[in-house]
Structure formats: structure tokens, C-alpha cells
Amino acid sequence: MNPAGHTPALTSRLPAVGTTIFSVMSALAQQHGAVNLGQGFPDFGCDARLLDAVNQAMRSGHNQYAPMAGVLALREGISEKIATLYGRHYHPDREITITAGATQAILTAVMAVVRPGDEVILLDPCFDSYAPNVALAGGIAVHVPLAPDTFAPDFDRIAQALSPRTRLIIVNTPHNPSGTVWSGADMQRLTDLLRPTDVLVIGDEVYEHMVYDSVPHQSIARWPELAARSFVVSSFGKTYHVTGWKVGYVAAPAAMTAEFRKVHQFNVFAVNTPMQHGLADYLRGPQHHLALAAFYQRKRDRFAQGLQGTRLRPLPCAGTYFQCVDYSGVSREDDNTFCERLTREIGVAAIPMSAFYAQPIQQGLIRFCFAKEDATLTLALERLCLL
């Protein structure tokens, strides 16, 4: 028996992981009363009609476990949406699964197909959950940098990273944190590159409806050869301004979906039932997601124009609700130090770009989120003019 008070020794599955930079910067923003343009969530509410739909679902008795794969009406709506926008039909019963947000969807997909020792290609900078997901599955993350000036995919380097042990590549477009968007030519290059391989793909497309300047989103679902080997992931939280609901979905071929659900049923089993029924009802109005690009493009343009009056230089933003800026005209500090000072002294919180790299590099770049009320953006810009 252990002596009273003795704490057993633990060996961490994720020894290099601490508190995320998003939590750190949000806490610092709260401490100093700063405008939080760091963490990626809106500061405005969702459509009241969506709340009414969820409330009606609750009052109608939809309060017990949902089917493991998700409420059928919601899966049918997703199938119809994907077919309408991207021209591919996913069977709602065999090829679409509702998840507890996109983060769970990506982890579950990784756990379903990555075996110990398998290699997974990650394109840096990338969302901070990817590498820990690979580690939890026993895989090996192979980090391939995007082009440093444009954040475009470097297919020569991706080709060099492919090996007989490569099991998976994660593609994120529109891209967090840079705001870049893959083109049709990029998707064709990826198709050609993977054609002779058995490499699978996770398409992280949570910002699919936030692509600007009349450019179409190149969903993996548009590309038959890629779709045949891919888990396509999206998020209602991002699309409908309800990130706290944590409801997303995965579309994948039936054989891949079967493997996905083997894991899903044991790490989540079922997702919030009334939310699913409410979303199914709301999804019947396609204007809700089709109007999103124009809504956020106005915010992007407003914020970028305001930044022209500061010493920060905005980078191009083709998608997402993130704006990267170059602060090298203001300071030579590393990006963590600059973000901390920006929060304490100027009263605006941002995220350092180095946090999205396996090996942090200093480029003099930080990331803002413009999914905020106009008044919030105006206040932030007034403070940023003080730099």
C-alpha cells in the first residue's frame, strides 16, 4: 500500500504541452481590461431564429441521447448542402457523422487511422491541436513549412516529406492562422502528388464559408480523387457564431466513416441532441451560411482600413476571420513579448504567430481576430494608433 498522502508518479502522454497560448492571452486580456482580439470567437450573438429552433427542440422533448452518428435530419441537411455547393453526394446514413466540434472530429479521425510509428504531415504554421493529436495516436508529426512570404503550400517540400511511412496529411483551408486560401491549382497539385500513394487526408474546412472577394472555396469534396481518401471537417460553431455549442461534422467515404465511428462511439458517443435538431431546422435556410462571406468581408475591410492608420502592416487575408500583421516597423521584440506588452500597455490582445510552429520562428508577425462588433474593432484600432 502507498503511504498516506503519497502521490503516484505519472508519465505524461504529452510532456511538451502546457496551457495553450489562447488561454494565456485571454487571461492576460481580462487581467488588464484589454480588447481581446486574440482568441477566435465572436463577441456578438447568433441569430435569434437559431435560438428559437433549439428552444423549440427542447420543448418538443428532444433531450435524450441522439443517435451515435447524429440526428438524421441534420445529416441529411449537411449532405444536401455539400452536394449543392461542391457537387459531391455523401450518404447521410453511411458517410456523415455529427461531432462535438471540429477539434474532436480531427482527433477522432487521427485516432481512427494513425497507428504507432505512422507519419503525419503537418503544414506549419498550423492549429495547435494537430501535433498533440498525432502524439496521442502514437504517430510521428512531420512538419513541413508553408512558404514564409505567402503561406502557400510548398509542394516540392511536401513531396520530399512523403515516405512509405506517411499515413496522413492535414490540410487546412481557409487557413488559420494566416488567412490564406488554397486554389484549384493547389488542390490539383495535391491530387497528383497523392495519386500513387495510400496517404489519407484530413481537410480542416471550418472556415469554408469565409472566403472573400468572390473566390470559391475549394473544398476537398469538389475533387473526386481527394474526396475518396479524405475526412472533410466543418463546424457549425464557426459558421453560425455559436463556438460554445461545439457541434461539427465529418464527411468521409463509407469505409473511412466506419473506422471513424468506431472511435467516435467511445470518446463521445452522442452530441447535444436539442442543438442538433435546432441546427437541422436552421440549415434549411441556405442564406444563413451563404451570406457569411459578405458579412465577414465587411469586417475584414473595416479592420484592414483602420490598420492603415497605425504602424502595423496588414498581410493579405483571403479567408477566415483572422488578420495577420507585421509589427517589425514598431518593435524588434520577439512576438510573445510584443503581444504581452501590447496587451498590458496598449490594451489590445493578439496571438503570436510563433505559437503555430513546431519550432517557433520569429517573423515579426501576430494574429488578430476580427469576428467582433464594429464598436469593438473601432476601440481596438483607436488603441493600436497609440503604438
N, C-alpha and C positions, 0 to 999 in steps of 0.2 A: 504493500500500500504506500501511496505517496504521503509524506509528512503533511500535517495540516498546513494549509496556506501555500503549498508548493505548486508552482505553475509549470505544467509540462512544456518542454521545448517544442517549438513549432518550426517547420521548414517551409518558407513561403513559396507558393506556386508562382508568385510574381514579385520577386525580390527587388526589382528595379522600379517598381511602380509605387508612387506616393499619391498625395492629393492632387487632383487634376488642376491645371492652370486656370481652368474656368471657375472652379470653386474658389481658388486663391484670389483671383482678381475680383470676383463678385463680392467676396467677403471684404476685401480692401475697399471696394467702391462703397459698400454700405458703411464701413467704419468712417470714411471721410466724406460721406454725403456726395459722392461723385455721380455724374451721369453715367450709367452703365451701358456702354456700347461694346462690351466685351462678350458676354455670353449670348449665344444666338437664339434669343426668343423675343417675340413681340411684347411691347408694353401696352398694347391695346387689346380689346376684347374681340371675340368671334361674332359671327352673325347670330342675332337673336333667334333666327329661324332654326339654326342648328341646335341651340339650347332647348328650344321648344320641342324639337323632334326627339331629343334624348329624354326630356322630361315626360313626353307622351309615352315613350317606350317603357320608362319606369312605371308609370301609372297603369300601363296595359299589362303589367305582370312579367316583363322581360328582365327578371332579376336573379335568375338562377344560372347555373353553368351554361355557357354556349357550347355548341359542338366544338370538338377539338380543333378542327380545321377552320372554324369561323362560321358566323351566321351566313347561310346560303345566299340570302338576298344581297348581302354586301359583296360576297364573292362574285355573284352574277353581275352586279354593277361594275365591279373592277374589270371583269372580263370584257364587258361592253365598252368601257372607257378605253382600255388598251387597244381593242380591235378598231375603234373609231379613230383614235389618234395615231396609232403606229402600224395598223394593218395586220396584226397577228392575233389569232384567237387562242386564248388559254382556256381550257375546260375548267369551269368554275368548281367542279367537284374534285377533279384529279390534279389540277395544276395551279391552284391559288390557295394560299394559306394566310389567315389573319394572324398578326403577331403583336406582341406587346412593345410596339415601337420598332423603328428600323435598327436600333442598336442590338436589340435581342435577335432580330432577324439575321443580322450579319454574323453574330456569334453562333447562332444555331446552324447556319449554313456552313461555317468553318468547321464546327464540331462534327457535322454530318459527313464531311468528305475528306478532311485532312487527317492523315494518320501520322503517328510519331515518325519523325525524320523527313516527312514531306516538306518541300519548299513552297513558299507562297510569296509571290512578287507583290510588293507594295510600292506605290509610286509616291515618293516624298516631294513635297510635304503632304501629309495625309492625316485624316482624322485619328485622334489619339487612341481609339479603341481597337484599331486594326491589329497592331502588333501584339498587344496582350491577348487578343482572341486567338491568334496563331500560337502563342506560347501555351495557352491553356489546352490546346489540342495536341501539343507535343510537336508542332511543326517548327520550321525554321523560316523566319522572315528574311527575305532577300530584298533589300531596299534599293530601288532604282530612282535616281533623282529625275524630276521633271526639268525641262530646260530652265535655267536660272533666270533668264530675262523675260520669258513669256509664260512659263509654267505649262508649256505644251508637252505632250508625250514625246520622249526621245526613243523612237522605235529601234534604232541601232543598239542602244544600250539595253532595251528590253530584250531584244534578240540575243544579245550576249549573256543575259541573265538566265535565259531558258536552259534547262538541263533535263536529263532523264528523271530527275527527282522532283521537277516542278509539277505541283498538283493543281495550283490555283493562282489566279491573278485577280486583284481587286481594282476595279475601275470606278472612279467617282466623277461623274459629270452630270450637271454643273458642279464645279469643283470647290469644295471647302478645304482650304481657306482662301484660295487665290481668286475665285470668281471666274475662272476660265471655263470654256465650254468646248467639248470635243466636236469636231466637224465630221461630216460624212466621210471625208478622205481619211480622217483618223480611224474611224470605225472600219473602213475598208482595209487599212494597213493592219489593224489588229486581226481582222478576219483572215487575211493572207498569212500572217505570222503564225497564227494558231492552227491553221488548217491541217498541217501534217502531224499535229500533236494530240494528246489526250488531256490537255490542260483545260480545267474548268474556269469559269468566270463568275465573280460576284459583281453585279452592276449596282452600285450605290447611286440611286437616282432620286434622292429625297427632295431635291430642288428642281424636279423635272418641269414644273410649271412656272419657274422663274428664269426664263431665258429671254433676252431683250433684243431690241432693235429688229424685230420681225424675223429673227433667226429661229428655225425649228429645232426643237430638242431632238438630238439623235439618240433616242432610246435604243438600247441593245435589242429590244423587241422588234425594231424595224429591220434588223439584219438577221435573216434566217439562220445562217451558219453559226452566228454568235448565240442567238437565242436558244439554239439546240444544245448548248453547253453551259447555259448561264442561269443563275439565280438573279432575277431582277427585283430590286428592293425599292419601295417607296414609303412615304409617311403622310398620313392624314394630319398629324400634328403640325408639320411644316406647311402643308397646303391650306389648312383651314384655321390657322392661328391658335391651335389648341395643343401646344407641345406637351403640356402636363397630362394630357389624356393617354399618351404613349400607346397609340394604335397605328400600326403599319401593316404592310403586307409583302408577301413574296410570290412572284410568278415564276414558274420553272417547269420544264418538261416533266411528265408524269413519273418517270423513274427517279429523277432527282428529287421531286416533291415527296415521293415515298420515303426516301432516306432522310430528307429534312424533317418530316413529321415524326419519324422515329425518335429524334432528339427533342423536337418541339413538345411532344406529349409528356415528356418527363421533366423538362425545365420550365414549362409554363402551363401546359395542358390546354387552358382556355383563356381567352381575352375578354375583358369587360363587356358583358352582354348588352346592357342598355346603350352603351356608346356605339356598339356595332349596329344595332337597329336604327339609332338616330342617324348615323353616318350613311347607312344604306338608303334611308329616305332622302337625305340631303344630296347625295350623289346623283340622284335623278335629275338635278338641275345642273347641267354641264357648265352653265355660265359661272358657277362658283369657282371652278378651277381655271376656266378659260380666261377669265378676267384678271387673273392673278399677275400675269406678266406686266400688263399696263399699270396695275396698282403699284407694284414694286419698282417699275421703271421710273415712275414719277418720283418716288422717294430716292432712288439712286441718283437721278439727275439733280434733285434739290440738294442732296448732301454733297455730291461732287462739285456742283457750282459753288456751294458755300466754302468748300475746302480751298477754292482758288483764292480766297481772301486770307488764307493762312500761309504759314511757311512749310506746310506739309504738301507733298506731291501725290495726288491720287493716281493709282495704276488703273489700267482699263478693267472694267467689270462687265463681263458679258452675261453673267448669270449669278444665281444665289442672292442672298440679301446681305452679303459681306463686301466691304470696301477695304482693299489694302492700300496703304500709303507708305511712301518713302519719307522718313524723317531725317535723312542724312543732312539736309540743309539746316536742321535745328540743333542736332547733337551728334556726337560720336560715341555716346554711351551704348553699351550692349542693349538689346531690345527689352530684356527683362527689367533692367534698371530704369530704362526710359519709361516703360509702361507704369512702373511703380511710382516714379516721380510725376508722371502725367496725372495719375490718379490722386496723389497726395496734394500736389501744388496747383494743378490746373483744374482738377475736379472732373476729369473725363477718364473712364476706364476703357482700355483696349486689351488685345491679346497679342503677345509677342509671336512673330512668325516662327522663331526657332523652336517653339513648343511643338510644332507639327513635324519635326525632323527626328529621325533616329539618332543622328549625330548633329546636335544643334550647330547651325552655322549662322553667322552674323551678316545680314544683308541690309540692315538699316530699314527693316520693314515691320509694320504692325498691322493688325486687322481690326476694323470696326464693324459693328452690326448696325445696319440702317433700318431694321424692321421695328421702327419706333414711331410714335406720334410725331407729327410735324413740330409741335412745340418742344418735344424732347430733342429733336435734331437741331432746332434753332438754338436752344440753350447750349447744347454741346458745341456748336460752331462758334457761338459768342465766346465761350471759354477757350476754344482752340485758337482763336485770333490773338489771345494773350501770349502765346508761345513766342 
